[in-house]
Amino acid sequence: MDMTGRFMDAREALCAGLVSRVVPQGELLGAARELAGQILSRGRSPSGLPSSR
């Protein structure tokens, strides 16, 4: 991580491996929902969240 406190934009964070994907702001909610669906489809609770089963 950058320890200087300097702002890092999305592309730089992607190049540094701090994020796995960058999407336009208008597509953010859809991309987040898609990722949540992928996590939930694995049939287990995400770490730190109790199972609702």
C-alpha positions in Angstrom: 0.0 0.0 0.0 1.0 3.5 -0.5 2.2 4.8 2.8 2.6 8.5 1.8 -1.1 9.4 2.2 -1.1 10.4 -1.5 -4.4 9.9 -3.3 -4.4 6.9 -5.6 -6.9 6.8 -8.5 -8.8 3.7 -9.6 -6.4 2.8 -12.5 -3.3 3.1 -10.2 -5.0 1.0 -7.6 -5.8 -1.6 -10.2 -2.2 -1.6 -11.5 -0.9 -1.9 -7.9 -3.2 -4.9 -7.3 -5.2 -3.3 -4.6 -8.5 -3.8 -6.5 -9.5 -6.6 -8.9 -11.7 -4.6 -11.2 -12.5 -0.9 -12.1 -15.9 0.0 -13.6 -17.4 3.3 -14.6 -19.4 5.0 -11.8 -22.7 4.5 -13.6 -22.1 0.7 -13.6 -20.9 0.5 -10.0 -24.1 -0.7 -8.4 -24.7 -3.4 -11.0 -21.1 -4.6 -10.7 -21.4 -4.8 -6.9 -24.7 -6.8 -7.2 -23.0 -9.1 -9.7 -20.1 -9.7 -7.3 -22.5 -10.3 -4.4 -24.4 -12.8 -6.4 -21.2 -14.7 -7.2 -20.3 -14.8 -3.6 -23.7 -16.0 -2.5 -23.9 -18.6 -5.2 -21.0 -20.4 -3.6 -23.4 -21.7 -1.0 -21.6 -20.4 2.0 -21.7 -17.3 4.1 -19.1 -14.6 3.4 -16.6 -14.3 6.2 -17.9 -12.5 9.2 -21.6 -12.8 8.1 -23.8 -15.3 9.8 -25.6 -17.8 7.6 -29.4 -17.3 7.2 -30.0 -21.0 6.7 
